[in-house]
Amino acid sequence: MSVSLRLPEDLDKRLGDLAVKTGRSKTFYMLEAIREHLDDLENLYLAEQRLIDSRAGRTRAISLDEVIHRLGENEAFLGSPASRDS
């Protein structure tokens, strides 16, 4: 898939300088930046939606004590066994 992006001059210069200094392409660094920050943007959107739902009474918050009770102390603080193995 091809995407066209017009960068402000200052960002284009910084990106070009980095590419020259490292021998990598500008595309490489643009993809790295997207990969690095897309998860953050998705998580932010999800958190905002959960906050809206909570304030509207569509969901309810649970306390840390309830999380620990539901998951057990080890799972609440360490994650599931499968996630620790990866």
C-alpha distances in whole Angstrom, upper triangle without the diagonal:
4,7,10,13,17,19,23,24,26,23,21,25,25,21,22,26,24,22,25,27,25,24,20,17,17,13,15,17,14,12,16,17,15,15,19,19,17,20,22,21,21,24,26,24,26,29,29,29,32,34,34,35,37,39,39,41,38,38,40,40,42,44,43,47,45,42,44,46,44,42,45,45,43,40,40,40,39,36,36,37,34,32,35,34,31
4,7,10,13,16,19,21,23,20,18,22,22,19,20,23,22,20,23,25,24,22,19,16,14,11,14,16,13,12,16,16,14,16,19,19,18,21,23,21,22,25,26,25,27,30,30,30,33,35,35,36,39,40,40,42,40,40,42,42,44,46,45,48,47,44,46,48,46,44,47,47,45,42,42,42,40,38,38,40,36,34,37,37,33
4,6,10,12,16,18,20,17,16,19,20,17,18,22,21,19,22,25,23,22,19,16,14,11,14,15,11,11,15,15,13,15,18,17,16,19,21,19,20,23,24,23,25,28,28,28,31,33,32,34,36,37,38,40,38,38,40,40,42,44,43,47,46,43,45,47,45,43,46,46,45,42,41,41,40,37,38,40,37,34,37,37,33
4,7,10,13,15,18,15,14,17,18,16,16,20,20,18,21,24,23,22,19,16,13,11,15,15,12,13,16,16,14,17,19,19,18,22,23,21,22,25,25,24,27,30,29,30,33,34,34,35,38,39,39,42,40,40,42,42,44,46,45,49,48,45,47,50,47,46,49,49,47,44,44,43,42,40,41,43,40,37,40,40,36
4,6,10,12,14,12,11,14,15,13,14,18,18,17,20,22,22,21,18,15,12,11,14,13,10,12,15,14,13,16,18,17,16,20,21,19,21,24,23,23,26,28,27,28,31,32,32,34,37,37,38,40,39,39,41,40,43,44,44,47,47,44,46,49,47,45,48,47,46,43,42,42,41,39,40,42,40,37,39,39,36
4,7,9,12,10,9,12,14,13,14,17,18,17,19,22,22,22,19,16,13,13,16,15,12,15,17,15,15,19,20,19,19,23,23,21,23,26,25,25,28,30,29,30,33,34,34,36,38,38,39,42,41,41,43,42,45,46,46,49,49,46,48,51,49,48,50,50,48,46,45,44,43,42,43,45,43,40,41,42,39
4,6,8,6,6,9,11,10,11,14,15,15,17,19,20,20,18,15,11,12,15,13,11,14,16,14,14,18,18,17,18,22,21,20,23,25,24,24,28,29,28,30,33,33,33,36,38,38,39,42,41,41,42,41,44,45,44,48,48,45,47,50,48,47,49,48,47,45,43,42,42,40,42,44,42,39,40,41,38
4,6,6,6,9,10,11,12,14,16,16,18,20,21,22,20,18,14,16,18,16,14,17,18,16,17,20,20,19,20,24,23,21,25,27,25,26,29,30,29,31,34,34,34,37,39,38,40,43,42,42,43,42,45,45,45,49,49,46,48,51,50,48,51,50,48,46,45,44,43,42,44,46,44,41,42,43,40
4,6,5,6,9,10,10,12,14,15,16,18,20,20,19,17,14,16,18,16,15,19,20,18,19,22,22,22,23,27,26,24,28,30,28,29,33,33,32,35,37,37,38,40,42,42,43,46,45,45,47,45,48,48,48,51,51,49,51,54,52,51,53,52,51,49,47,46,45,44,46,48,46,43,44,45,42
4,5,5,6,9,10,11,12,14,15,17,18,20,19,17,14,16,18,15,15,18,19,16,18,22,21,20,22,25,24,23,27,29,27,28,32,32,31,34,36,36,37,40,41,41,43,45,45,44,45,44,46,46,45,49,50,47,49,52,51,49,51,50,48,47,45,43,43,42,45,46,45,41,42,43,40
4,5,5,6,8,10,11,12,14,15,16,18,16,14,11,13,15,12,11,15,15,13,15,18,17,17,19,22,21,20,24,25,24,25,29,29,29,31,34,34,34,37,39,39,40,43,42,42,43,41,43,44,43,47,47,44,46,49,48,46,48,47,45,43,42,40,40,39,41,43,41,38,39,40,36
4,6,5,6,8,10,10,12,14,15,16,14,12,9,11,13,11,11,14,15,14,15,19,19,18,20,24,23,22,25,28,27,28,31,32,31,34,36,36,37,40,41,42,43,46,44,44,45,44,46,47,46,49,49,46,48,51,50,48,50,49,47,45,44,43,42,41,43,44,42,39,40,41,37
4,5,5,6,9,10,10,12,14,15,14,13,10,14,15,13,13,17,17,16,18,21,21,21,23,26,25,25,28,30,29,30,34,34,34,36,39,39,40,42,44,44,46,48,47,47,48,46,48,48,47,51,51,48,50,53,52,50,52,50,49,47,46,44,43,43,45,46,44,41,42,42,39
4,5,5,6,9,10,11,12,14,13,12,10,13,14,11,12,15,15,13,16,19,18,18,21,24,23,23,26,28,27,29,32,32,32,35,37,37,38,41,42,42,44,46,45,44,45,44,45,45,44,48,48,45,47,50,49,47,49,47,45,44,43,41,40,39,42,43,41,38,38,39,36
4,5,5,6,9,10,11,12,10,9,6,9,10,7,8,12,12,11,14,16,16,16,19,22,21,21,24,26,26,27,30,31,31,33,36,36,37,40,41,42,43,45,44,43,44,43,44,45,43,47,47,44,46,49,47,45,47,46,44,42,41,40,39,38,40,41,39,35,36,37,33
4,5,5,6,9,10,10,10,8,6,10,11,10,11,14,14,14,17,19,19,20,22,25,25,25,28,30,30,31,34,35,35,37,39,40,41,43,45,45,47,49,48,47,48,46,48,49,47,51,51,48,49,52,51,49,51,49,47,46,45,43,42,41,43,44,42,38,39,40,36
4,5,5,6,9,10,10,10,9,13,13,11,13,16,16,16,19,21,20,21,24,26,26,27,29,31,31,32,35,36,36,39,41,41,42,45,46,46,48,50,49,48,49,47,49,49,47,51,51,48,49,53,52,49,51,49,47,46,45,43,42,41,43,44,42,39,39,40,36
4,5,5,6,8,8,9,8,11,11,9,11,14,13,13,16,18,17,19,21,24,23,24,27,28,28,30,33,33,34,37,38,39,40,42,44,44,46,48,47,46,47,45,46,46,44,48,48,45,46,49,48,46,47,46,44,42,42,39,38,38,40,40,38,35,36,36,33
4,6,5,6,5,5,6,9,8,8,10,13,12,13,16,17,17,19,21,24,24,25,27,29,30,31,33,35,35,37,39,40,41,43,45,46,47,49,48,47,48,46,47,48,46,49,50,46,47,51,49,47,48,47,45,43,43,41,39,38,40,41,38,35,36,36,33
4,6,5,7,8,9,12,12,11,14,16,16,17,20,21,21,23,25,28,28,29,31,33,33,35,37,38,39,41,43,44,45,47,48,49,51,53,52,50,51,50,51,51,49,53,53,50,51,54,53,50,52,50,48,46,46,44,42,42,43,44,42,39,39,39,36
4,6,8,10,11,14,13,12,15,18,16,17,21,21,21,23,25,28,28,29,31,33,33,35,37,38,39,41,43,43,45,47,48,49,51,53,52,50,51,49,50,50,48,51,52,48,49,53,52,49,50,48,46,45,44,42,41,40,42,42,41,37,38,38,34
4,5,9,10,13,11,10,14,15,14,16,19,19,19,21,24,25,26,27,30,31,32,34,35,36,38,40,41,42,44,46,47,48,50,51,50,48,49,47,48,48,46,49,50,46,47,50,49,46,48,46,44,42,42,40,38,38,39,39,37,34,34,34,31
4,7,10,12,10,11,14,15,15,17,19,20,20,23,25,27,28,29,31,32,33,35,37,38,39,41,43,44,45,47,48,50,51,53,51,50,51,49,50,50,48,51,52,48,49,52,51,48,49,48,46,44,44,42,40,39,41,41,38,36,36,36,32
4,7,8,7,8,11,12,11,14,16,16,17,20,21,23,25,26,27,29,30,32,33,35,36,38,39,41,42,44,45,47,48,50,48,47,48,46,47,47,46,49,49,45,46,50,48,45,47,46,43,42,41,40,38,37,38,38,36,33,34,33,30
4,5,5,7,9,10,11,13,15,16,17,19,20,23,24,24,26,28,29,30,32,34,35,36,38,40,41,42,44,45,47,49,47,46,47,46,47,48,46,49,49,46,47,50,48,46,48,47,44,43,42,41,39,38,39,39,37,34,35,35,31
4,5,5,6,9,10,11,12,14,15,17,18,21,22,22,24,26,27,28,30,32,32,34,36,37,38,40,42,43,44,46,44,44,45,44,45,46,44,48,48,44,46,49,47,45,47,46,44,42,41,40,38,37,39,39,37,34,35,35,32
4,5,5,6,8,10,11,12,14,15,16,19,20,20,22,25,25,26,28,30,31,32,34,36,36,38,40,41,42,44,42,42,43,42,43,44,43,47,46,43,44,47,45,43,45,45,43,40,40,39,37,35,37,37,35,32,33,33,30
4,6,5,6,9,10,11,12,14,15,18,19,20,21,24,25,26,28,29,30,32,34,35,36,38,40,41,42,44,42,41,42,41,42,43,41,45,44,41,42,45,43,41,43,42,40,38,37,36,34,33,34,35,32,29,30,30,27
4,5,5,6,9,10,10,12,14,16,17,18,20,22,23,24,26,28,28,30,32,33,34,36,38,39,41,42,41,39,41,39,40,41,39,43,43,39,41,44,42,40,42,41,39,37,36,35,33,32,34,34,32,29,30,30,27
4,5,5,6,9,10,11,12,15,16,16,18,20,21,22,24,26,26,28,30,31,32,34,36,37,38,40,38,37,39,37,39,40,39,42,42,39,40,43,41,39,42,41,39,37,36,35,34,32,34,35,32,29,31,31,28
4,5,5,6,8,10,10,13,15,15,16,19,20,21,23,24,25,27,29,30,31,33,35,36,37,39,37,36,37,36,37,38,37,41,40,37,38,41,39,37,39,39,37,34,34,33,31,30,31,32,29,26,28,28,24
4,5,5,6,9,10,12,13,14,16,18,19,20,22,24,25,27,28,30,31,33,34,35,37,39,37,35,36,35,36,37,35,38,38,35,36,39,37,35,37,36,34,32,32,30,29,27,29,30,27,24,26,26,22
4,6,5,6,8,11,11,12,14,16,17,18,20,21,22,24,26,27,28,30,32,33,35,36,35,34,35,33,34,35,34,37,37,34,35,39,37,35,37,36,34,32,31,30,29,28,29,31,29,25,27,28,24
4,5,5,6,9,10,10,12,14,15,16,18,20,20,22,24,25,26,28,30,31,32,34,32,31,33,31,33,34,33,36,36,33,35,37,36,34,36,35,34,31,30,30,29,27,28,30,28,24,26,27,24
4,6,6,7,10,10,11,13,15,16,17,19,21,22,23,25,27,28,29,31,32,34,32,30,32,30,32,33,31,35,34,31,32,35,33,31,33,33,31,28,28,27,26,24,25,26,24,21,23,23,20
4,6,7,8,10,11,12,14,16,17,18,20,22,23,24,26,27,28,30,32,33,32,30,31,29,30,31,29,33,32,29,31,34,32,30,32,31,29,27,26,25,24,22,24,26,24,20,22,23,20
4,5,5,6,9,10,11,12,14,15,17,19,20,21,23,24,26,27,29,30,29,27,28,27,28,29,28,32,31,28,30,33,31,29,32,31,30,27,26,25,24,23,25,27,25,22,23,25,22
4,5,5,6,9,10,11,12,14,15,17,18,20,21,23,24,26,27,29,27,26,27,26,27,29,28,31,31,27,30,32,30,29,31,31,30,27,26,25,25,23,24,26,24,21,23,25,21
4,5,5,6,9,10,11,12,14,15,16,18,20,21,22,24,26,27,25,23,24,23,24,26,24,28,27,24,26,29,27,25,28,27,26,23,22,22,21,19,21,23,21,18,20,22,19
4,5,5,6,9,10,10,12,14,15,16,18,20,21,22,24,26,24,23,23,22,23,24,23,27,26,23,25,28,27,25,28,27,26,24,22,21,21,20,22,24,23,19,21,23,21
4,5,5,6,9,10,11,12,14,15,17,18,20,21,23,24,23,22,23,22,24,25,25,29,28,25,28,30,28,27,30,30,29,26,24,24,24,23,24,27,26,22,25,27,24
4,5,5,6,9,10,11,12,14,15,17,18,20,21,23,21,20,21,20,22,24,24,27,26,23,26,28,26,25,28,28,27,24,23,23,23,21,22,25,23,20,23,25,22
4,5,5,6,9,10,10,12,14,15,16,18,20,21,19,18,19,17,19,20,20,24,23,20,22,25,23,22,25,25,24,21,19,20,20,18,20,23,22,19,21,23,21
4,5,5,6,9,10,11,12,14,15,16,18,20,19,18,19,17,19,21,21,24,24,21,24,27,25,24,27,27,27,24,22,22,23,21,23,26,25,22,24,27,25
4,5,5,6,9,10,11,12,14,15,17,18,17,16,18,17,20,22,22,26,25,23,26,28,26,25,28,29,29,26,24,24,25,23,24,28,26,24,26,28,26
4,5,5,6,9,10,10,12,14,15,16,15,13,15,15,17,19,20,23,22,19,22,24,22,22,25,26,26,23,21,22,22,20,21,25,24,21,24,26,24
4,5,5,6,9,10,10,12,14,15,14,13,13,12,15,17,17,21,20,18,21,23,21,21,24,24,25,22,19,20,21,20,22,25,25,22,24,27,25
4,5,5,6,9,10,11,12,14,14,13,14,14,17,19,20,23,22,21,24,26,24,24,27,28,28,26,23,24,25,23,25,29,28,25,28,31,29
4,5,5,6,9,10,11,12,11,11,13,13,16,19,20,24,22,20,24,25,23,24,27,28,29,26,23,25,26,24,25,29,28,25,28,31,29
4,5,5,6,9,10,10,9,8,9,10,13,15,17,20,18,17,20,22,20,21,24,24,26,23,20,22,23,21,23,26,26,24,26,29,28
4,5,5,6,8,10,10,9,10,9,13,15,17,20,19,18,21,23,22,22,25,26,27,24,21,23,25,23,25,29,29,26,29,32,30
4,5,5,6,9,9,9,11,12,16,18,20,23,22,21,25,26,24,25,28,29,30,28,25,26,28,26,28,32,31,29,32,35,33
4,6,5,6,5,6,8,10,14,17,19,22,20,19,23,24,22,23,27,28,29,26,24,26,28,25,27,30,30,28,31,34,32
4,5,5,6,5,6,7,11,14,16,19,17,17,21,21,20,22,25,25,27,25,22,24,26,24,26,30,30,28,30,33,33
4,5,8,8,9,10,14,16,19,21,20,20,24,24,23,25,28,28,30,28,25,27,29,28,29,33,33,31,34,37,36
4,6,8,10,12,16,18,21,24,22,22,26,26,25,27,30,31,32,30,27,29,31,30,31,35,35,33,35,38,37
4,5,7,10,13,16,19,21,19,20,23,23,22,24,27,28,30,28,25,28,30,28,29,33,33,32,34,37,37
4,7,10,13,17,20,21,19,19,23,23,21,23,26,28,29,27,24,27,29,27,27,31,31,30,32,35,34
4,7,10,13,16,18,15,15,19,19,17,19,22,24,26,23,21,23,25,23,24,28,28,27,29,32,31
4,7,10,13,15,12,13,17,17,15,18,20,22,24,21,19,21,24,22,23,27,28,26,28,32,31
4,7,10,12,10,10,14,15,14,16,18,19,21,19,16,18,21,20,21,25,26,24,26,29,29
4,7,8,6,7,10,11,10,13,15,15,18,16,13,16,19,18,19,23,24,23,24,28,28
4,5,5,6,9,10,11,12,14,14,17,16,12,14,18,17,19,23,25,23,24,28,28
4,5,5,6,8,10,11,11,10,13,13,9,11,14,14,17,20,22,20,21,25,25
4,5,5,6,9,10,10,9,13,13,10,12,15,16,18,21,23,22,22,26,27
4,5,5,6,9,10,11,14,13,10,13,16,16,17,20,22,21,22,26,27
4,5,5,6,8,9,11,10,7,10,13,12,13,17,19,18,19,22,23
4,5,5,5,5,8,8,5,8,11,11,13,16,18,17,18,21,23
4,6,5,7,10,10,9,12,14,14,15,17,20,20,20,23,25
4,6,9,11,9,8,12,14,13,13,16,18,18,19,22,23
4,7,8,5,6,9,10,9,9,12,14,14,15,18,20
4,6,6,6,9,10,10,10,12,15,16,16,18,21
4,6,5,6,8,10,11,13,16,16,15,18,20
4,6,6,6,7,9,10,13,13,11,15,17
4,6,5,5,6,8,11,10,10,13,15
4,6,6,8,11,14,12,12,16,17
4,6,9,11,14,12,11,15,16
4,7,8,11,9,7,11,13
4,7,8,6,7,10,11
4,5,5,7,9,11
4,6,5,6,9
4,5,5,7
4,5,6
4,6
4
